[in-house]
Amino acid sequence: MLHTTLTEAIGSLPIDSISIKRMPRADYYALGHLHINFEIKNNDKPVIYSGPIYPNSFQELEDLCYGRYYLNRVEGFWDIKKHEIRIKDVVCFNIN
C-alpha cells in the first residue's frame, strides 16, 4: 500500500508526484491520497486509486457521486471488485 501521488493520475494538478515507472515492481499497488477513481495497469498488474470511502466536498460528490472501496483476492488469479457505498442518491444541478 502506498499513500502518495502518481504522476499518471494527477492530470493538470500542480502537485508533487512520482511516476509508477520509478516504483519498485509489485503484484498490486493499492494507492491512497488522491480522492479520484483511477485504474491502470503496470506490467499487467493493477494500479488503483479507489477514491474516498465517503466524498468530503461538493466537488467530490459531483465527480464521484458515492464513496467506494475495492476488495482484492489473489489465489492464482486476480479477483478485484469495486464496491460503491451508496448512502444517498446524488443529483447535481447547474443553475445560472
C-alpha positions as MATLAB code, in Angstrom:
seq = 'MLHTTLTEAIGSLPIDSISIKRMPRADYYALGHLHINFEIKNNDKPVIYSGPIYPNSFQELEDLCYGRYYLNRVEGFWDIKKHEIRIKDVVCFNIN';
ca = [
       0.000    0.000    0.000;
       1.198    3.462   -0.788;
      -0.078    6.869    0.296;
       1.373    9.170   -2.356;
       0.602   10.802   -5.683;
       1.367    9.169   -9.020;
       2.206   11.383  -11.993;
      -0.025    9.251  -14.225;
      -3.074   10.145  -12.093;
      -2.760   13.873  -11.389;
      -3.778   15.294  -14.743;
      -3.085   19.041  -14.584;
      -2.905   19.358  -10.777;
       0.242   21.287   -9.770;
       1.379   18.891   -7.031;
       4.469   16.795   -6.357;
       4.269   13.249   -7.674;
       6.284   10.195   -8.665;
       5.863    8.082  -11.809;
       4.718    4.485  -11.486;
       7.765    3.642  -13.629;
      10.017    4.641  -10.700;
       8.178    2.464   -8.184;
       9.529   -0.958   -7.190;
       7.952   -3.882   -9.018;
       4.917   -5.274   -7.196;
       1.938   -7.508   -7.868;
      -0.594   -4.897   -6.767;
      -0.441   -1.190   -5.982;
      -3.144   -0.061   -3.516;
      -2.907    3.708   -3.540;
      -4.250    6.446   -1.300;
      -4.006   10.230   -1.086;
      -5.860   11.294   -4.239;
      -9.645   11.226   -3.939;
     -10.250   10.040   -7.505;
     -11.425    6.839   -9.133;
      -8.380    5.751  -11.163;
      -7.385    2.355  -12.575;
      -4.483    1.462  -14.877;
      -2.171   -1.500  -15.346;
       1.594   -1.515  -14.886;
       3.341   -4.633  -16.211;
      -0.123   -6.261  -16.342;
      -0.655   -5.558  -12.616;
      -3.451   -3.325  -11.257;
      -2.692    0.210  -10.092;
      -5.765    1.639   -8.329;
      -6.840    4.791   -6.545;
     -10.230    3.792   -5.195;
     -11.299    7.279   -4.221;
     -12.656    8.174   -0.801;
     -14.876    5.931    1.268;
     -17.069    8.991    1.774;
     -16.773   12.042   -0.532;
     -15.949   15.009    1.687;
     -16.617   18.018   -0.532;
     -19.203   19.192   -3.052;
     -16.628   18.682   -5.843;
     -16.082   15.055   -4.817;
     -19.838   14.489   -4.659;
     -20.149   15.960   -8.172;
     -17.238   13.982   -9.612;
     -17.716   10.650   -7.822;
     -21.327   10.678   -6.508;
     -20.563    7.927   -3.989;
     -17.804    6.575   -1.821;
     -16.178    3.303   -2.810;
     -13.672    0.673   -1.874;
     -12.064   -2.299   -3.595;
     -11.640   -5.873   -2.434;
      -8.771   -7.763   -3.998;
      -8.347  -11.532   -3.786;
      -5.258  -13.225   -5.206;
      -5.317  -17.016   -5.290;
      -3.528  -17.820   -8.519;
      -5.720  -15.246  -10.291;
      -6.821  -11.648   -9.798;
     -10.291  -11.002   -8.473;
     -10.710   -7.238   -7.990;
     -14.167   -5.952   -7.185;
     -15.184   -2.324   -6.796;
     -17.934   -1.684   -4.246;
     -19.810    1.616   -4.146;
     -21.133    2.939   -0.854;
     -24.500    4.469   -1.778;
     -25.949    6.051    1.326;
     -27.993    8.634   -0.605;
     -28.536    9.235   -4.299;
     -26.655   12.266   -5.624;
     -28.296   14.650   -8.081;
     -26.270   17.564   -9.487;
     -27.762   20.810  -10.783;
     -26.163   23.652  -12.742;
     -28.006   26.859  -12.024;
     -27.144   30.149  -13.754;
];
